[in-house]
Amino acid sequence: MGADDSLERLRRLKREARHSGGPEWIEARRRSGSVSARERVLLLLDTGTFVELDVFARGAVTGHGKIGGRDVYIFSQDAEAASDTTGDALAGKAVKVVDLAMKNGAPLVGLYDSGVAAAGPLGRCAELYFHKIMASGLVPQIAAVMGPCTGSVALSPALADFVIMVKGASRVYLADPVVADVDAGAGDSGGASAVGAGEGQVAYEELGGARTHSEKSGLAHLAADDEEECLEMIRGLLSYLPQNNLEEAPRSDVFDPADRMDAELDALAVRDTGDPCDARDIVAHVVDEGRFFEVTSDWAQNLVTGFARLGGRPVGIVGNQSAYHDGRLNIDAATKAARFVRFCDGFNLPVVTFVDTLGFVAGKEQEHAGAVRAAAKLMYAYCEATVPKLSLVMRRAFGEGYEVMGSKQARADFNFAWPAAGIGRELPAGALDRQDSASPYAAAVAGHIDDVIEPVETRPRLIAALEACASKREGRPPKKHGNIPL
């Protein structure tokens, strides 16, 4: 075989490998609103930057490229490949990419779509899980579920830092209800009742679709209307994150003046009317250009989490949402905040906490479900974190709610309060005045806050505080790791 023949053979084999399902299959997927695994990668990455690896191995498209000019490693599950190879090949190819992401300190993006429920040989998926767990805390991991991701493969996106799902197309679950009913002895009729004929798609969507996981289980941090929006969410999220745990997040050119005052905050600061105060409105008036990238917005809505910039520096935002449960925390909200704070701490993102809470939701249901465990988890996350921590008491900070929301005792660096705020063990019966034991002035005298500030000056004071602790170094006792409450 001559050199020309060898080159032609190489080109032909690569063409075949890059169209594993054939043009008919790919065209059918486009008609259904989906594109191929490779097309998804090319749409996500900066034009002309994708370098593919393991081209001849089926089941996944893997490689590296750039997003916003920064390196990322990526794998995209190939639904066009034969279903009996999908799980095995995904695990084998993805493991290589995970290792490369760790070695080179770049974010890892996984795109999931098995086309059908499929798994590889016993233990192969667990190998992928091990490598993803080793990468946890070293490089940011984002999982985008664009189709079925079920059975043992479902654990893979759940191990990422952030999960994005596509409404109407994604589904993530461990156990098929039909199989479960049959295994339990219910027979075929039992299986049919669980997912009835003609109702299967609706039932599976309810079981593990994007709305289910973004609103009920909390697995999905973001739910996209379509694949295009999903890819845009990945790009937007990465813009706030560092490449790895040793680097700082990318700073932007600041067009919003650091000394900008916002008079509208004075109206939002009114506490005694009893009207809910949307934490998102306050955040938008404080952060650079009003841009707040919220995550997990539809689950545990009594707490707001997301990313923004202050003076060009990316920060993590945690805030009580008084429109739900009057801002009281519950199990889901505490769990949501704890994981978010731990992520920010792991990747050098300062945490800014906007406090407006009366404490925890009371009642037997919450206590029996583990309210104490959840509260301890949130306290653990704040105490463990060594990144810069700023807190602003907007309206109310009472009881355990004060303690777990970035309090001075949890080693926050700077704590501020608005003049109409209330801070104390118990909610006072009437309006506060300067002499009241629950007033912010009493809290300032006791050292619980560093200053009482006018709402209008919130932005410049937070930016100045952030700059003051930008070089913060704070150690913790030497140990292998702590044991966070369940």
ChimeraX attribute file (.defattr): number of C-alpha atoms within 10 A of each C-alpha:
attribute: neighborCount
match mode: 1-to-1
recipient: residues
	/A:1	5
	/A:2	7
	/A:3	8
	/A:4	9
	/A:5	10
	/A:6	11
	/A:7	11
	/A:8	12
	/A:9	12
	/A:10	12
	/A:11	12
	/A:12	12
	/A:13	13
	/A:14	13
	/A:15	13
	/A:16	14
	/A:17	18
	/A:18	17
	/A:19	16
	/A:20	19
	/A:21	17
	/A:22	13
	/A:23	10
	/A:24	9
	/A:25	15
	/A:26	19
	/A:27	14
	/A:28	12
	/A:29	15
	/A:30	12
	/A:31	9
	/A:32	10
	/A:33	10
	/A:34	19
	/A:35	18
	/A:36	24
	/A:37	26
	/A:38	20
	/A:39	12
	/A:40	18
	/A:41	24
	/A:42	15
	/A:43	13
	/A:44	20
	/A:45	22
	/A:46	16
	/A:47	11
	/A:48	9
	/A:49	14
	/A:50	21
	/A:51	11
	/A:52	15
	/A:53	15
	/A:54	13
	/A:55	17
	/A:56	14
	/A:57	14
	/A:58	22
	/A:59	28
	/A:60	31
	/A:61	29
	/A:62	27
	/A:63	22
	/A:64	23
	/A:65	21
	/A:66	19
	/A:67	20
	/A:68	12
	/A:69	10
	/A:70	15
	/A:71	20
	/A:72	25
	/A:73	27
	/A:74	28
	/A:75	29
	/A:76	29
	/A:77	31
	/A:78	28
	/A:79	25
	/A:80	22
	/A:81	22
	/A:82	17
	/A:83	18
	/A:84	15
	/A:85	17
	/A:86	25
	/A:87	24
	/A:88	22
	/A:89	23
	/A:90	28
	/A:91	26
	/A:92	19
	/A:93	24
	/A:94	26
	/A:95	21
	/A:96	17
	/A:97	22
	/A:98	26
	/A:99	17
	/A:100	17
	/A:101	26
	/A:102	21
	/A:103	12
	/A:104	14
	/A:105	22
	/A:106	24
	/A:107	24
	/A:108	26
	/A:109	26
	/A:110	24
	/A:111	25
	/A:112	28
	/A:113	26
	/A:114	28
	/A:115	18
	/A:116	15
	/A:117	18
	/A:118	19
	/A:119	24
	/A:120	19
	/A:121	11
	/A:122	10
	/A:123	13
	/A:124	19
	/A:125	23
	/A:126	15
	/A:127	13
	/A:128	22
	/A:129	20
	/A:130	14
	/A:131	17
	/A:132	23
	/A:133	14
	/A:134	14
	/A:135	23
	/A:136	18
	/A:137	18
	/A:138	20
	/A:139	28
	/A:140	27
	/A:141	26
	/A:142	23
	/A:143	25
	/A:144	28
	/A:145	31
	/A:146	30
	/A:147	24
	/A:148	24
	/A:149	27
	/A:150	23
	/A:151	15
	/A:152	20
	/A:153	27
	/A:154	20
	/A:155	18
	/A:156	21
	/A:157	26
	/A:158	16
	/A:159	19
	/A:160	20
	/A:161	17
	/A:162	23
	/A:163	25
	/A:164	28
	/A:165	31
	/A:166	24
	/A:167	22
	/A:168	17
	/A:169	21
	/A:170	25
	/A:171	27
	/A:172	28
	/A:173	19
	/A:174	13
	/A:175	13
	/A:176	16
	/A:177	19
	/A:178	20
	/A:179	16
	/A:180	15
	/A:181	18
	/A:182	15
	/A:183	11
	/A:184	10
	/A:185	11
	/A:186	15
	/A:187	14
	/A:188	12
	/A:189	12
	/A:190	18
	/A:191	20
	/A:192	17
	/A:193	14
	/A:194	18
	/A:195	18
	/A:196	15
	/A:197	10
	/A:198	8
	/A:199	12
	/A:200	13
	/A:201	16
	/A:202	13
	/A:203	15
	/A:204	19
	/A:205	19
	/A:206	14
	/A:207	19
	/A:208	22
	/A:209	27
	/A:210	29
	/A:211	25
	/A:212	20
	/A:213	27
	/A:214	25
	/A:215	19
	/A:216	15
	/A:217	13
	/A:218	20
	/A:219	22
	/A:220	30
	/A:221	22
	/A:222	25
	/A:223	28
	/A:224	21
	/A:225	13
	/A:226	16
	/A:227	20
	/A:228	14
	/A:229	13
	/A:230	22
	/A:231	19
	/A:232	13
	/A:233	18
	/A:234	20
	/A:235	15
	/A:236	14
	/A:237	16
	/A:238	21
	/A:239	19
	/A:240	21
	/A:241	24
	/A:242	23
	/A:243	25
	/A:244	23
	/A:245	21
	/A:246	13
	/A:247	12
	/A:248	15
	/A:249	20
	/A:250	14
	/A:251	16
	/A:252	15
	/A:253	8
	/A:254	14
	/A:255	10
	/A:256	14
	/A:257	14
	/A:258	19
	/A:259	14
	/A:260	15
	/A:261	16
	/A:262	15
	/A:263	13
	/A:264	13
	/A:265	19
	/A:266	13
	/A:267	10
	/A:268	18
	/A:269	19
	/A:270	18
	/A:271	20
	/A:272	12
	/A:273	6
	/A:274	9
	/A:275	11
	/A:276	15
	/A:277	21
	/A:278	17
	/A:279	23
	/A:280	19
	/A:281	14
	/A:282	20
	/A:283	22
	/A:284	14
	/A:285	21
	/A:286	28
	/A:287	26
	/A:288	24
	/A:289	15
	/A:290	16
	/A:291	14
	/A:292	20
	/A:293	17
	/A:294	19
	/A:295	21
	/A:296	25
	/A:297	20
	/A:298	20
	/A:299	23
	/A:300	24
	/A:301	21
	/A:302	24
	/A:303	31
	/A:304	26
	/A:305	23
	/A:306	18
	/A:307	23
	/A:308	23
	/A:309	23
	/A:310	25
	/A:311	23
	/A:312	19
	/A:313	22
	/A:314	25
	/A:315	24
	/A:316	25
	/A:317	29
	/A:318	27
	/A:319	28
	/A:320	32
	/A:321	25
	/A:322	25
	/A:323	16
	/A:324	15
	/A:325	18
	/A:326	19
	/A:327	27
	/A:328	22
	/A:329	32
	/A:330	24
	/A:331	21
	/A:332	20
	/A:333	22
	/A:334	26
	/A:335	22
	/A:336	23
	/A:337	27
	/A:338	22
	/A:339	15
	/A:340	24
	/A:341	27
	/A:342	21
	/A:343	20
	/A:344	22
	/A:345	23
	/A:346	20
	/A:347	22
	/A:348	23
	/A:349	27
	/A:350	23
	/A:351	28
	/A:352	27
	/A:353	25
	/A:354	27
	/A:355	30
	/A:356	30
	/A:357	30
	/A:358	27
	/A:359	24
	/A:360	22
	/A:361	17
	/A:362	12
	/A:363	9
	/A:364	10
	/A:365	10
	/A:366	16
	/A:367	15
	/A:368	9
	/A:369	11
	/A:370	14
	/A:371	23
	/A:372	15
	/A:373	17
	/A:374	25
	/A:375	23
	/A:376	17
	/A:377	23
	/A:378	28
	/A:379	23
	/A:380	20
	/A:381	25
	/A:382	26
	/A:383	16
	/A:384	18
	/A:385	24
	/A:386	24
	/A:387	25
	/A:388	26
	/A:389	28
	/A:390	25
	/A:391	25
	/A:392	27
	/A:393	28
	/A:394	28
	/A:395	25
	/A:396	28
	/A:397	29
	/A:398	22
	/A:399	17
	/A:400	18
	/A:401	25
	/A:402	23
	/A:403	20
	/A:404	25
	/A:405	29
	/A:406	30
	/A:407	27
	/A:408	20
	/A:409	14
	/A:410	18
	/A:411	17
	/A:412	23
	/A:413	22
	/A:414	24
	/A:415	25
	/A:416	24
	/A:417	31
	/A:418	25
	/A:419	23
	/A:420	24
	/A:421	24
	/A:422	32
	/A:423	30
	/A:424	22
	/A:425	17
	/A:426	14
	/A:427	15
	/A:428	15
	/A:429	6
	/A:430	8
	/A:431	12
	/A:432	17
	/A:433	15
	/A:434	12
	/A:435	10
	/A:436	15
	/A:437	16
	/A:438	23
	/A:439	22
	/A:440	32
	/A:441	25
	/A:442	19
	/A:443	20
	/A:444	17
	/A:445	11
	/A:446	10
	/A:447	13
	/A:448	21
	/A:449	24
	/A:450	16
	/A:451	20
	/A:452	19
	/A:453	15
	/A:454	17
	/A:455	25
	/A:456	20
	/A:457	18
	/A:458	23
	/A:459	23
	/A:460	20
	/A:461	19
	/A:462	23
	/A:463	20
	/A:464	15
	/A:465	17
	/A:466	24
	/A:467	15
	/A:468	13
	/A:469	16
	/A:470	13
	/A:471	10
	/A:472	12
	/A:473	9
	/A:474	9
	/A:475	8
	/A:476	8
	/A:477	6
	/A:478	6
	/A:479	6
	/A:480	6
	/A:481	7
	/A:482	8
	/A:483	8
	/A:484	13
	/A:485	14
	/A:486	9
